[in-house]
């Protein structure tokens, strides 16, 4: 790779903030072919001097470009044009949205008729002053006692005996992550993640100006020796991981691997953030990290994947020491500053679903539907390795060597199927495997799943990708 340190925007828009104009110019120059993947950009100070602006403006511009997926920052080396195919998509989509089979979003499907949520809302409204009144609910960051108790009961399904006094109600799993990271780490701090991780974690790290450091994985999950090396060299504030149905690989850590990783975390006093948003799909699952090491692990889960995408309710469970050392108090202050509290009506819907058994009915239906869709995947993609657990709601499709992930995703879009490239999950400059993720729970109908998987099968079987010229 040849370092490039002389890039200067050809033109800057006179409208709007300067940092956005710089990020837009970088996107245009990448589109024009004036910048190539892997090329190094000028340092913050050098570009500020060339443009006659302050360094903070360049820092914000690079952060915005990283948020868009245009650049990657590497501590100690600088900022580089992203190696993934992240050119702007301001032009018309290659396939109209109405005609696309969309496998991008991890939304396990189930018929809404499985449980009458509308009826539940009408029931709440009909109770009047004697029942739950969302307009006069307790005004408490972290949730009311009944809602926190429901969160504890929901976590019990995952194998965690949660203390309701240490449960915090949030606006979904993504918000739970934001609250935790905002509490534990300050801008510039390092947070460890699996080398392939949930893109929402990458977005939050960029938003909060945190450094993410990837930890090597194998077929069993995080490699304990690699975690120890990262702890020894980087002084991280936390480890974010998904031990059960990891996104995007679908790996489920064995109990032995869980103990090994936790042993490393203990030695380095490392706080572990365990994300269990998709673990509900397993009927029999290993114990959560939070049950094995209750003093070292913050456990988070949500209802958006399990009960319904529109139910933006998440739950955190904090270690006992979080009450002693003030972490819980600080976390609640962060939550109050961000949203004050989760909308009580939303939390009440979830509470009733959990307490009355409706949640279990929905989860059972989701598991059954995913099993049926996975059977389609096993049949249609039998020639390709789909390295995910049989209960997983997405396929991690290993591609033939002649396919780059970004090229495969581009050709799939042209054929009418939207999937996610491996590059979207790569942390920092870790290696991007020849793979793509297809979420088979997203389409409303099984027929669409079968059609889309058939297209992916035929595309992957091509002897070589289609070459396209750019002028």
N, C-alpha and C positions, 0 to 999 in steps of 0.2 A: 504494500500500500504506500502510495506517495502522499506525503503530508502536504496539505494545501493551507497556507496561512495568509493569503493575500486577497481573499474574497471580500468584495465591497458591493453592496446592492447597486444595481444599475439605475434604479429609480425608486423613490419613496413617495407614497401617496401623501399629499399635503393635508388630507383629512384624517381626523382621529388621532389617537395617541401615537407617538413616535415608535414605541416598542412594538405595537401591532403592525405598523407600516414595515418595520424591519422583518418581522416574522412573515408577513405577506410577501415581501420581496424575496426572501429566502425560498418560499414555496414556489414562486414564479420561476426563479432561476433553476430550481431543481426540475421543474416541468420542462423548461427550455433545454435541459441537458447541460447547463453551464456548471452544475455541481453533480458529482457522481457519488454513489453510495460508498461510505467508508472514508471520504475525504475529510481532512481536518479543517475546522473553521478557525478564524482568528481568535485569539484570546479576548476575553471581555475588555481588558484594558486597551489592547491594540485596536479593536474595532471602534471602541468609544473615541479614541484619539483620531481615527480616520474619518469618522462621521461628525466629530465635534459635539458629541453628547456625553453625558456622564455615564459612569460604569453601571450604575443601577439600571439605567434604561436598557443597556445591552443584556444585563442579567435577566431582566423581565422578558426581553425579546427571545432569548434562548430558552427560557422556561416555557414560553408560549409555543415555540417551535417544538420543544420536546413533548408538550401536551398533545400536539397534533400528530406526533409520531414521525416528525421530519428529522430530528436529530437525537443523538444519544450523548449523554455526558459521562465521562469516565474520570473518576477521581485521580488527580495527579497527572493525567495525560491531556485533558482538554475536552472539547466538544467536537463531535464527528457527525457528518451526514449519516442518517440511519441507513443500514444495509437492507432494511425491509422495504418492500414496494409501498411507500407511503406518500406518493405524490397526491396532491389535492384532487378531490373528486367534485370540482365545481361544475364540470360539464354534465350533460344529461346522462342518467344511468344507462349502462349498457343493456340492461333489461328493465322494462317498466316494472315498478314495484308491484303492481297488481298481478303480474304474470310470473313473479319470481317465487320459487320454492325456497323458503327462508330457513336455513339451518344454523343461523348465527347465534340466536339467543337461547340460553339454557332455561327453558320454561317447560317442565314436564306437563304433558297435556292430559286433560281429563274432561269429560262432558260436564258442563256447568249444572246439568240436571241431577248430578250425583247427590248434591246437597243444596237445599233451598236457602241460600244466603239472603236472598231478597226477603224471604219470609222472616228470617231472623231479624233483619233490619226493621221490618214492619212491626214485629213483636216488641222490639225495644221502643219504637215510637208510640205504640199503643199503651204502654205501661203508665205513661203520664207521670205526675209528680211522685207517685208512690214507688216508682221503679228507678232505673238508671236515667239520670238527666245529664246528657253530654254538655249542656250549656252551664251546668252548675257543678261540674265534676271538681274533685280536689285539684287545686292548682299546684302540682308537685312535680319538679324535675325528677326524672327517674321512674315515674309511674306511681299509681295508687297501690295500696297494699293488695287488693284483690287482683290487680293486673300483674303485679310482681309475683304473686302466688301462682297465677296461671303460667307465667314464664317458667317458674320452677317446675311446675307439672309437665310442661312441654319438654324441658330439658331432661326430665326423668325418662322420657321415651328414648333418649339417647344414651341412657345409662349413667347419668350424673345426678347424684343426690344434692340438689341445689338448695341453698339457704335463701329464702325469699328476701331476707334483709340485705343480701348481697346481689340481688337481681336488679338490673337496670333495664327499663323499657326504652327502646329507641325507634327511630323511623326507618326500620329495615336494617338488613345486615351491613350495607354499605355505610350507613350512618353510624352503626356500632363501631365499625373499623375506624371511621374518621374520629369519633370521640376518643377511642383508645389511643390512637396514634398521636392525637393532639395533646393528650394527657402525658404520655410516656416520653415523647421525643420533642426536641426543639429543632428549628431549621438548621440544617447541616449535620444533624445526627445520622447515624447509620442504623438501618433496619435490615435484618436478614430475611430472605425469602427463598423458597425453592427456585431453582434456576429457570423453571417454567412455572409461571404463576398466573393467578386471576388478574386480568387486565385492570380491573377496578383498583387493585392494590397499587399498580403502577401509576394510575391517574392520581390517587390520593398522595402518593409519595411526591409526585411533581407539584401538586397543589400546595402541600405543606413544606416543600423544599427539603425533603429528606433524601438522604443517599440510600439507595437500595443495593445490597450486595448479594449476588446469587450464591446459593449453596448447592453443590453437585447432588444429583439424584441418580439412583439406579432403579431397577424394576421393583424394588421394595420401598422406595420413598427416599427421603433425605439420607445421605451417607453420613453416619455419625462422625467419622474421621474428618470429613470435609467441614462439618459444622464446628468441630473443635478448632480446626485451622482458622476458620473465619472469626471465631470468638477471640482467639489468641492475637490475631493481627489487627482487628478492626474496632474493638471495644464497642460492640453493638448495644443498642438500647432494648431491642426486642427481636424475636423471631416470629414472623407470620407464616403459618402453614395450614394445609388442609389434609390431615392424616386419613380422612375417610372420603373416598371418591374424589380424589384430588382433581382440581380443575387446572389444566385440560387433560391430564393423562388418565384419569379414572383409577389411579392406584389407591389401594387400601393398605395402609401400613399394618404389618403383623404386630401382635402384642410385644414380641421380642424387640422389634425395631422401635416401637414406642418407648420401651424402657431404656434402650440404648441412647436414643436421642435425648430423653429426659435426664439421663445421667450426665450427659455433657452440659445440658442447660444448668443443672444444679451446680456443677463444678465452677461455672463462670457466672453464677447468679444472674442468669439470663431469663427474662420474662418471656414466656411463650404465649402467643395469641393463636388460639385454636379456632379455626373457622369450620363450623359443622353445618353449613347451610344445605348441603345435599346429602348428608348422611342418612336422612330419613328414608331414603330409597332402599336401604339395607334392612331386611327383617331381623337378621342376626348380625350384629356388628361388634367389633372389638371395643373394649372400654375406651372412652375418650381420654385424652391426655389429662384433662382436668380432674378425672376420677383417680388417675394413677399418681398425679403430683398436684394435689389441690392447692399447695402453697406457691406453685411456680407458674400456673397456667390461668390465663383469662380465656374463658369459653364464650363463643358467640354463635348465635344461630338466628334464623328468621323464619317468617311464614310465607314470604313471597314465592319461593320455589315450591314449597310443600303444599300450601293451602290455596294461594291465588296471587298472581302478580300484582293485583291491585291492593292487596293487604300489606301496606308498607309498615309492618311491625317487626321489630327485632328484639332480641334479648341478649344481655350480657350477664355473665356470672363472674364475679371478682373473687380473688383469693381472700382468705381470712386476713392476711397481713395488710390487704388494701385498706381495711378499716383502721388498723393500728397505725400505719405509717402516713395516713392522710391521703393516699391515692384515691380512695373512693370519694372523699370530699372534693378533691380537685377535679375528678372526672365529672361529678355532678355539676360543678361550676362551669366546666367546659360545655356540657350538654345544655345547661340553662342559657349560656351565651349564644349557642348556635340556634336552638329551636324552642327553648324553655321546657317543652314537654311534648311527647307524642300525642296527637289528637285523641282524646279520651274515647270518642265513639269508635274509632278504628281499633283501639286496644280492647274495648268492650266486646266488639264482634269476635275478636280472637279469643278472648277469655271464655265466652260462651261456647265457642266451637271446641275449645280444649276441654272444658269442664263437662259439657253435655255429650261428648263423644263424636260430634260432627267432624272434628279434625281427624280422628282415626278413620272415619268412613272415607274422607277425601284422600288421605294418604294411601289407604288400601287400594282405592281405585287408581291412583296414580301409579302405584307399583305394578298393578296388573296391566295397565296400558303400556307402560315402558317395557315390560316383559314381552308383550305382543309385538311392539315395534322393534325390539332388539332381535326377535326371531326373524323379522324381515331383513334386518341388517346382516345377521349371520348367514342367511340364505343368499342374499344378493351380493354380498361382499366377501364370499367365502375364499376368494383367491387372494385377498389382501389381509394383512394383519391389522386387526382393530383392537389395539392394546388397551382395552378398558374393561372394568369389572362387568359381569353380565347384568348387574342391576343398574348400571349407569345410564343416565339419560342422554349421554352424548357418546359419539364414537371418535376415538383418536386414530385417524386413518393414516397408517404408515404408507408413504408413496414409493413407487419404484424410483430407483436412483436417478433416472434421467429427468425426473420432475422436481423443479424447485417449488417450494411451497407457494410462494407468491405467484408464480406462473400458473400453477394449478388453480389457485383461487380465482385468478383473472379469467382463465378459460371456463371455469365452472360458471362464473357470472354471465359470460357470453352465452352459455348453454341454458341459462335460466335458473341456476341453483346458487344460492349464497351460502358460503361456508367461511370459516375463519382460519387464516394462515397461522402456522407455527410461530412466525415472527411476532405476532401480536402478544404472545405469552412470554417471550424471551426477556429476561431481566439483564439490563446492562448490555455487555458485549458477549454474553454466553452464546454458545453454539445453538443455532436454530436447526432442529431436525427436519428431515423431509417428511412433513406431516401436515395434516389439516384437521380441524375439529368440526364435526357435524352434529348439531343438537337435534336429535330425532323427536324430541318432545314439542318442538315449536309449531310445526304445521298442524292445522286443525284436524286434518283427515289422514287416516293411515294410507289411503290411496296416494296422497301427495308425498308421503314418506317413501313409499315404494318407488314412485316415479323418480323422485330426486336421487335416491340411492342408486337406482339403475343408471341414471346419467353420470353420477360420480364413478361408478364401476366402469362404464364404457370409456370415460375420459381417462381414468388412471391406466387403463389397459392400452392406450395408444402407445405406439412404439417410441414416439418422441413428441414433445410439445410443438405447437404451431409457432413458427418464427414470424414475427411482425416487424415491419420496417417503420422507422420514425424519421421524419424529415422536418 
